[in-house]
């Protein structure tokens, strides 16, 4: 696996591919960062369901100034640490071990420009909705901040007060939903 674009384009990354931790497909990563390309520069990013950390690493590659990774699996955390060390981006990254549903509450005093997440395919939509509701309720995102969630295209992300869906794109079984905080 490699970084697909940005200043670290082509750099190899370690990853664990299994049912629990699987990397976001190249075409999906490319779509996300084509959409956010200039916007993401100097932004603060929170990657939930970090897994291998590839989305946060792509964000750094595109100029994000800081990325916080939340991951509960020890193997994923080890891979994230190794990848950020190999890229020399440790000062721009922080890793939080734990379930994002609970760890988000600890971050309520920090505002992010972008929250991005790729939960496991079999992740219950009701639990994903609860996590998004916490992000909304705790005002984790700055005004005009963006939430990008990768999910099964058969499961729709609901609308949330104070947020607008600005983009939906389908890639095979996967859908990307982009929500912007408007209030």
C-alpha positions as CSV (number, residue, x, y, z in Angstrom):
1,X,0.0,0.0,0.0
2,X,1.2,3.5,-0.8
3,X,0.2,7.1,-0.2
4,X,-1.8,8.0,-3.3
5,X,-1.1,11.7,-3.6
6,X,0.3,14.8,-2.0
7,X,3.9,15.4,-0.8
8,X,4.3,11.8,0.4
9,X,2.9,10.3,-2.9
10,X,4.3,6.9,-3.6
11,X,5.7,6.3,-0.1
12,X,5.0,2.8,1.1
13,X,2.9,2.1,4.1
14,X,2.5,-0.9,6.3
15,X,-1.0,-2.2,6.8
16,X,-3.0,-5.0,8.3
17,X,-5.6,-6.4,6.1
18,X,-8.2,-8.5,7.8
19,X,-11.9,-8.3,8.6
20,X,-11.5,-5.9,11.5
21,X,-8.8,-3.5,10.0
22,X,-8.9,-3.0,6.3
23,X,-7.5,-0.1,4.3
24,X,-9.7,2.3,2.5
25,X,-9.5,1.6,-1.3
26,X,-7.3,3.8,-3.4
27,X,-10.2,5.0,-5.6
28,X,-12.1,6.1,-2.4
29,X,-9.0,7.9,-0.9
30,X,-8.4,9.6,-4.2
31,X,-12.0,10.8,-4.4
32,X,-11.9,12.2,-0.8
33,X,-8.6,14.1,-1.3
34,X,-9.5,15.3,-4.7
35,X,-12.6,16.9,-3.1
36,X,-10.6,18.3,-0.1
37,X,-7.3,19.1,-1.9
38,X,-6.8,22.8,-1.3
39,X,-9.3,23.1,1.5
40,X,-7.4,20.7,3.8
41,X,-4.1,22.8,4.0
42,X,-3.3,23.8,7.6
43,X,-6.4,22.1,8.9
44,X,-6.8,20.1,12.1
45,X,-8.1,16.6,11.4
46,X,-9.7,13.8,13.5
47,X,-9.7,10.3,12.0
48,X,-12.1,8.0,13.8
49,X,-12.0,4.3,13.2
50,X,-8.4,4.9,12.2
51,X,-7.5,1.3,11.5
52,X,-4.2,1.6,9.6
53,X,-4.3,5.4,9.7
54,X,-4.2,5.8,6.0
55,X,-6.8,8.6,5.8
56,X,-5.0,10.7,8.4
57,X,-1.7,10.1,6.7
58,X,-3.2,11.2,3.3
59,X,-4.5,14.3,5.1
60,X,-0.9,15.1,6.3
61,X,0.4,14.4,2.8
62,X,-2.1,17.1,1.5
63,X,-1.0,19.7,4.0
64,X,-3.1,19.2,7.1
65,X,-1.2,20.6,10.1
66,X,-2.4,18.1,12.7
67,X,-4.1,14.7,12.8
68,X,-5.5,12.9,15.8
69,X,-6.1,9.2,15.2
70,X,-8.6,7.2,17.3
71,X,-8.2,3.4,17.1
72,X,-9.0,0.7,19.5
73,X,-7.1,-2.3,18.0
74,X,-3.5,-2.6,19.3
75,X,-2.3,-3.9,15.9
76,X,-3.7,-0.9,14.1
77,X,-2.0,1.5,16.6
78,X,1.3,-0.3,16.1
79,X,1.0,0.1,12.3
80,X,0.0,3.8,12.6
81,X,3.0,4.5,14.8
82,X,5.3,2.7,12.4
83,X,4.0,4.6,9.4
84,X,4.1,8.0,10.9
85,X,7.6,7.4,12.2
86,X,8.8,6.2,8.8
87,X,7.3,9.3,7.2
88,X,8.8,11.6,9.9
89,X,5.5,13.2,10.8
90,X,5.4,12.3,14.5
91,X,5.1,16.0,15.5
92,X,1.9,16.4,13.4
93,X,0.2,13.2,14.7
94,X,-1.3,12.0,18.0
95,X,-2.8,8.6,18.6
96,X,-5.6,7.8,21.0
97,X,-6.3,4.2,21.9
98,X,-9.9,3.4,22.5
99,X,-13.4,3.1,21.1
100,X,-14.2,6.3,19.2
101,X,-17.7,6.4,20.6
102,X,-16.3,7.1,24.0
103,X,-13.0,8.8,23.2
104,X,-14.9,11.6,21.2
105,X,-16.4,12.7,24.5
106,X,-12.9,13.4,25.9
107,X,-12.2,15.7,22.9
108,X,-15.2,18.0,23.3
109,X,-13.0,21.0,24.1
110,X,-11.1,20.7,20.9
111,X,-12.4,21.9,17.5
112,X,-11.6,20.2,14.3
113,X,-11.8,21.3,10.7
114,X,-12.3,17.8,9.4
115,X,-13.6,14.6,11.0
116,X,-13.1,11.5,8.7
117,X,-14.0,7.9,9.3
118,X,-14.1,4.6,7.7
119,X,-15.9,2.2,10.1
120,X,-15.8,-1.6,9.5
121,X,-18.3,-2.7,6.8
122,X,-20.3,-4.7,9.4
123,X,-20.4,-1.7,11.8
124,X,-24.1,-1.2,12.9
125,X,-25.6,2.0,11.3
126,X,-27.3,2.8,14.6
127,X,-24.0,2.9,16.4
128,X,-22.5,5.1,13.6
129,X,-25.5,7.4,13.9
130,X,-24.9,7.7,17.7
131,X,-21.2,8.6,17.1
132,X,-22.2,11.3,14.5
133,X,-24.8,12.6,17.0
134,X,-22.0,13.0,19.6
135,X,-19.8,14.8,17.1
136,X,-22.8,17.2,16.4
137,X,-23.9,17.6,20.1
138,X,-20.4,18.2,21.4
139,X,-19.6,20.7,18.5
140,X,-16.4,18.8,17.7
141,X,-16.4,20.4,14.2
142,X,-15.7,24.1,13.7
143,X,-18.3,26.1,11.8
144,X,-17.9,25.1,8.1
145,X,-16.0,22.0,9.2
146,X,-16.6,18.9,7.2
147,X,-17.4,15.3,8.3
148,X,-16.6,12.6,5.8
149,X,-18.0,9.1,6.5
150,X,-17.4,6.0,4.4
151,X,-20.2,3.6,4.7
152,X,-22.1,0.8,3.0
153,X,-24.1,2.3,0.2
154,X,-27.2,0.4,1.4
155,X,-27.1,2.4,4.7
156,X,-28.1,6.0,4.5
157,X,-26.6,8.6,6.8
158,X,-29.4,10.8,8.2
159,X,-29.5,14.6,8.2
160,X,-28.5,16.4,11.4
161,X,-29.6,19.8,12.6
162,X,-27.0,22.4,11.9
163,X,-25.4,20.2,9.2
164,X,-26.0,19.9,5.5
165,X,-25.1,17.0,3.2
166,X,-22.8,18.6,0.6
167,X,-21.9,15.5,-1.4
168,X,-22.7,11.8,-1.7
169,X,-20.7,9.5,-4.0
170,X,-20.9,5.8,-4.6
171,X,-17.9,3.5,-5.4
172,X,-19.1,-0.1,-5.7
173,X,-20.5,-1.2,-2.3
174,X,-19.1,2.0,-0.7
175,X,-20.6,5.4,-0.3
176,X,-19.0,8.6,0.9
177,X,-21.2,11.1,2.6
178,X,-19.8,14.7,3.2
179,X,-21.6,16.8,5.8
180,X,-20.7,20.4,6.6
181,X,-21.5,22.2,9.8
182,X,-23.5,25.3,9.0
183,X,-24.3,26.6,12.4
